[in-house]
Amino acid sequence: MDHDHDHGSDDSTSTAKSCPMIMVFHAGHCERILWRGWVASTVTEFVLSALAIFLVSFLYEALKFLRQQLARREARRESEQLAAEQRRKNEAPAAGGCCSETPLAEPREQTYWQRLLASSHIVQSLLNLLQIVISYLLMLIFMTFNYWLCLAVILGLGLGYFFFGWNKKNPDESECCP
């Protein structure tokens, strides 16, 4: 009975590099990372892979920051539009003034579909999708149980938060979910 945890892949006939999938925490440098083609079998390949993982983790925090900034900018733009509309409404001349007595048209609230198909919502949705994909890939990298790759993920996320997470205006902003 075969217990090598290869899950049905028969690499015995291929010439590809192979590293065992160890399902406990370990510190080796031979590691298969995410895909069959991403095998770090030398120390140099492993260090470069760990640096790439660190960079992706750091950029994950930058992506979260970007999404927050875009949402804040959109909210600020909407509130400025509402304030401008309110000022126009308040500055409208009283009846009997010099201008026409025809009332100004009330601004229409956007419909569900207009909000759904707004470019800002589409951009936020695509960035959210990217954030979810990256977060799951980082989780799978952590699940290689390699100390060094786990450390690369943790340090990348930590340093990314140090650079980008300081800008929280509201302490109630959630950190748990994308």
Phi, psi and chi 1 to 4 in degrees:
 res  aa     phi    psi   chi1   chi2   chi3   chi4
   1 MET       -  132.2 -176.8  176.6 -119.2      -
   2 ASP   -93.8  121.9 -171.7   16.5      -      -
   3 HIS  -120.2   37.0  -67.5  -71.7      -      -
   4 ASP   -88.2    2.7   67.1   -6.1      -      -
   5 HIS    58.1   33.0  -63.9  -75.5      -      -
   6 ASP   -85.6  -11.9 -133.1   -1.3      -      -
   7 HIS    53.9   49.5  -59.5  -69.3      -      -
   8 GLY    88.4   -3.2      -      -      -      -
   9 SER   -87.5  126.7   63.7      -      -      -
  10 ASP  -103.2   93.1 -176.3   16.4      -      -
  11 ASP   -92.1    5.1  -73.6  -23.5      -      -
  12 SER   -67.5  -27.0   60.0      -      -      -
  13 THR   -93.9  -11.4   59.5      -      -      -
  14 SER   -90.2  160.7   72.6      -      -      -
  15 THR   -98.0    6.8   58.9      -      -      -
  16 ALA   -67.3  151.9      -      -      -      -
  17 LYS   -64.6  147.1  -60.7  177.5 -123.4  173.2
  18 SER  -136.1  137.0  179.4      -      -      -
  19 CYS  -130.1  143.0  -65.3      -      -      -
  20 PRO   -70.2  150.6   26.3  -33.1      -      -
  21 MET   -93.7  102.7  -69.4 -175.6   66.3      -
  22 ILE   -91.0  125.7  -57.3  171.1      -      -
  23 MET   -99.0   27.0  -57.9  -54.1  -74.4      -
  24 VAL  -134.5  161.8  -64.6      -      -      -
  25 PHE   -62.7  135.6  -76.6  102.4      -      -
  26 HIS  -152.4  171.8   61.3  -78.4      -      -
  27 ALA  -126.8   23.4      -      -      -      -
  28 GLY   -71.0  169.7      -      -      -      -
  29 HIS  -107.6   -7.1   70.8  -88.2      -      -
  30 CYS   -93.2  112.8 -171.9      -      -      -
  31 GLU  -146.8  135.8 -159.1   67.8   53.0      -
  32 ARG   -93.5  121.4 -176.6 -178.7  -51.9  167.7
  33 ILE  -115.3  113.0  -53.2  166.4      -      -
  34 LEU    65.9  -55.1  -66.7  179.9      -      -
  35 TRP  -124.4  159.4  -64.5  -79.6      -      -
  36 ARG   -60.4  -32.1 -176.5  173.0  -65.4  168.8
  37 GLY   -80.5  -11.7      -      -      -      -
  38 TRP  -102.4   84.4 -171.2   -0.6      -      -
  39 VAL  -118.2  122.2  176.6      -      -      -
  40 ALA  -100.0   98.9      -      -      -      -
  41 SER  -103.3  -14.0   58.2      -      -      -
  42 THR  -113.0  163.6   66.8      -      -      -
  43 VAL   -62.3  -40.4  173.6      -      -      -
  44 THR   -62.4  -47.1  -56.6      -      -      -
  45 GLU   -61.1  -38.7  -70.2  172.7  -19.2      -
  46 PHE   -67.2  -44.2 -174.8   78.9      -      -
  47 VAL   -64.2  -43.2  168.9      -      -      -
  48 LEU   -63.7  -38.3  -69.5  174.5      -      -
  49 SER   -65.1  -43.2  -65.1      -      -      -
  50 ALA   -63.5  -39.3      -      -      -      -
  51 LEU   -65.7  -40.1  -71.9  172.9      -      -
  52 ALA   -63.9  -40.4      -      -      -      -
  53 ILE   -66.0  -41.3  -69.7  165.9      -      -
  54 PHE   -57.8  -46.2  172.7   86.3      -      -
  55 LEU   -64.0  -42.9 -177.9   63.7      -      -
  56 VAL   -63.7  -39.9  168.2      -      -      -
  57 SER   -63.3  -43.4  -60.1      -      -      -
  58 PHE   -62.5  -44.5 -178.3   83.9      -      -
  59 LEU   -68.8  -25.9  -67.7  175.6      -      -
  60 TYR   -61.1  -43.9  172.3   78.6      -      -
  61 GLU   -66.4  -37.2  -71.7  -66.6  -32.9      -
  62 ALA   -63.4  -38.4      -      -      -      -
  63 LEU   -64.3  -42.3  177.4   60.7      -      -
  64 LYS   -60.7  -42.2  -73.7  173.1   39.5  178.2
  65 PHE   -62.9  -44.6  173.7   76.8      -      -
  66 LEU   -59.7  -44.8  173.0   65.9      -      -
  67 ARG   -61.7  -40.9  -73.8 -169.2   57.7 -131.5
  68 GLN   -64.4  -42.8  -71.3  174.4  -11.4      -
  69 GLN   -64.3  -42.0  -68.7  -58.4  103.4      -
  70 LEU   -64.2  -40.2  -69.4  175.5      -      -
  71 ALA   -65.5  -41.3      -      -      -      -
  72 ARG   -64.6  -42.8  -74.5 -178.0 -175.1  145.3
  73 ARG   -61.8  -42.2 -176.0 -174.6  -44.1  163.7
  74 GLU   -66.2  -41.9 -177.1   63.9   20.0      -
  75 ALA   -64.3  -40.7      -      -      -      -
  76 ARG   -64.2  -41.8 -171.8  169.9   34.6 -109.7
  77 ARG   -62.5  -43.6 -173.1 -175.7   64.8   78.7
  78 GLU   -65.3  -41.3  -74.1  178.9    4.1      -
  79 SER   -68.0  -34.8   68.3      -      -      -
  80 GLU   -66.8  -38.0  -72.4  170.6   -4.0      -
  81 GLN   -64.5  -43.0  -76.8  178.5  -19.7      -
  82 LEU   -64.3  -40.8  -73.3  173.7      -      -
  83 ALA   -64.8  -40.8      -      -      -      -
  84 ALA   -65.1  -40.7      -      -      -      -
  85 GLU   -64.4  -40.2  -70.2  168.9    4.2      -
  86 GLN   -64.8  -41.5 -169.8   65.1   29.8      -
  87 ARG   -63.1  -43.9  -81.8 -166.2  -55.7  -84.2
  88 ARG   -60.8  -40.4  -80.4 -164.1  -56.9  -90.1
  89 LYS   -65.6  -41.1 -173.8 -172.0  -75.2 -173.5
  90 ASN   -72.3  -29.3  -69.0  -19.4      -      -
  91 GLU   -86.9   -2.5  -67.3  172.0   -3.4      -
  92 ALA   -61.4  135.9      -      -      -      -
  93 PRO   -64.4  146.0   18.9  -25.7      -      -
  94 ALA   -68.8  161.1      -      -      -      -
  95 ALA   -58.2  139.6      -      -      -      -
  96 GLY    89.3    3.6      -      -      -      -
  97 GLY   -77.3 -165.2      -      -      -      -
  98 CYS   -79.0  -14.6   67.2      -      -      -
  99 CYS  -105.6  177.0  -59.9      -      -      -
 100 SER   -59.4  148.6  167.8      -      -      -
 101 GLU   -88.5    5.6  -68.1 -174.6   20.2      -
 102 THR   -70.3  122.4  -53.5      -      -      -
 103 PRO   -66.7  150.9   20.8  -27.1      -      -
 104 LEU   -68.9  146.6  -63.9  173.7      -      -
 105 ALA   -68.3  136.2      -      -      -      -
 106 GLU   -71.4  137.4  -70.2  -69.2  -38.5      -
 107 PRO   -66.1  137.3   18.0  -24.9      -      -
 108 ARG   -85.9  138.6  -71.2 -176.8   35.7 -158.6
 109 GLU   -70.7  141.9 -174.5   70.2   26.2      -
 110 GLN   -68.1  144.5  -74.3 -174.1  -31.1      -
 111 THR   -77.7  169.4   66.6      -      -      -
 112 TYR   -56.7  -46.3  170.5   76.8      -      -
 113 TRP   -68.6  -34.4  -70.6  103.9      -      -
 114 GLN   -65.8  -41.8  -73.3  171.5  -33.6      -
 115 ARG   -67.6  -40.1  -76.1 -173.0  160.5  -65.8
 116 LEU   -64.2  -38.4 -172.2   67.9      -      -
 117 LEU   -97.7   10.2  -62.0  174.4      -      -
 118 ALA   -66.7  143.7      -      -      -      -
 119 SER   -60.2  -36.4   60.9      -      -      -
 120 SER   -64.6  -37.9   59.9      -      -      -
 121 HIS   -70.1  -38.0  179.7   68.0      -      -
 122 ILE   -65.1  -43.3  -68.7  171.6      -      -
 123 VAL   -62.4  -46.1  167.9      -      -      -
 124 GLN   -60.6  -40.4  -82.2  -75.1    0.5      -
 125 SER   -64.4  -43.3  -62.8      -      -      -
 126 LEU   -66.3  -41.1  -67.9  173.7      -      -
 127 LEU   -65.8  -36.3  -69.9  175.5      -      -
 128 ASN   -64.6  -42.3 -177.1   56.2      -      -
 129 LEU   -60.7  -44.9  179.7   64.7      -      -
 130 LEU   -61.6  -42.0  178.6   62.0      -      -
 131 GLN   -62.5  -41.0 -176.9  178.1  -22.0      -
 132 ILE   -65.0  -44.8  -69.8  168.0      -      -
 133 VAL   -60.5  -47.2  168.5      -      -      -
 134 ILE   -62.5  -41.9  -67.5  171.4      -      -
 135 SER   -63.4  -40.2   66.5      -      -      -
 136 TYR   -68.7  -37.9  -84.0  108.8      -      -
 137 LEU   -64.4  -40.6  -68.2  175.8      -      -
 138 LEU   -63.9  -38.1  -69.5  174.1      -      -
 139 MET   -62.7  -43.0  177.6 -161.7   64.7      -
 140 LEU   -66.1  -36.1  -69.9  171.6      -      -
 141 ILE   -63.9  -43.0  -70.6  168.9      -      -
 142 PHE   -60.1  -34.4 -160.4   92.8      -      -
 143 MET   -76.9    4.6  -70.1  175.8   61.6      -
 144 THR   -71.3  -16.4   62.4      -      -      -
 145 PHE    64.5   19.3  -62.6  108.2      -      -
 146 ASN   -87.0  124.0 -175.9  -67.4      -      -
 147 TYR   -52.0  -44.0  -67.3  130.8      -      -
 148 TRP   -71.1  -38.2  -57.8  113.2      -      -
 149 LEU   -71.0  -38.1  -62.2 -176.3      -      -
 150 CYS   -61.5  -42.7  -67.4      -      -      -
 151 LEU   -64.7  -37.5 -169.6   61.6      -      -
 152 ALA   -62.7  -41.6      -      -      -      -
 153 VAL   -64.4  -49.2  169.4      -      -      -
 154 ILE   -63.8  -45.6  -69.1  169.0      -      -
 155 LEU   -67.7  -38.1  -69.5  177.5      -      -
 156 GLY   -63.3  -44.9      -      -      -      -
 157 LEU   -66.1  -41.6  -68.0  173.2      -      -
 158 GLY   -64.7  -46.5      -      -      -      -
 159 LEU   -68.4  -36.3 -167.5   63.8      -      -
 160 GLY   -62.3  -42.5      -      -      -      -
 161 TYR   -65.1  -38.8 -176.9   83.9      -      -
 162 PHE   -58.2  -42.4  177.4   77.3      -      -
 163 PHE   -80.0  -35.5  -81.6   99.7      -      -
 164 PHE  -113.2  -23.0  -59.5  109.4      -      -
 165 GLY   -82.0  -10.5      -      -      -      -
 166 TRP   -67.5  -17.3   60.7  -90.0      -      -
 167 ASN   -86.4   25.3 -161.3   17.9      -      -
 168 LYS   -74.8  121.1  -59.6  -83.4 -172.0 -135.0
 169 LYS   -84.6  -33.5  -59.4  -76.1 -171.0 -138.9
 170 ASN  -119.8  121.3 -177.3   -3.5      -      -
 171 PRO   -66.3  -12.5   18.6  -25.7      -      -
 172 ASP   -84.1   -5.9  -65.3  -28.2      -      -
 173 GLU   -61.5  129.6  -70.7 -178.6   23.2      -
 174 SER   -73.5  140.6  175.7      -      -      -
 175 GLU  -105.5   -9.7  -83.2  -65.8  -41.2      -
 176 CYS   -78.4  -33.1   75.6      -      -      -
 177 CYS  -127.9  152.8  -54.4      -      -      -
 178 PRO   -66.4      -    8.5  -10.0      -      -
